[in-house]
Amino acid sequence: MKMFNTVNRYLILGFWVVFTINIVTPIGGSWSSSIMNVGLILILIHTIEFAVMYKGLKLIGRATPVDFIWVLLLGVFHWRPLLRK
C-alpha cells in the first residue's frame, strides 16, 4: 500500500508540473483545454476535501497553510496517511 501511495503521489505531482507548464506555455490542441479543465476540477475537489477533513487534521496539528497546499496538490494521498497514524 505504501508503494501504491508513493507511485500515485509522483503521478499527481507530474500532472501538476504539466498543468503549470500548460499555464505558462499552452501545449496546444485539445490537450491544453483538457489539462486546464482537469486541473481546475482537481483544485475544486481538493479544496472541498480539505474543508471536510479540516477537523481531523486540526486534531493532529496538521491544518497549517503548508498542509493545505499539500492537500491541494495530493488530496487523499496527503491526509489519509496522516490520519491513519
Salt bridges, closest charged atoms under 4 A:
GLU49 OE1 - HIS46 NE2 3.84
ASP67 OD1 - ARG62 NH2 3.17
ASP67 OD1 - HIS78 NE2 3.07
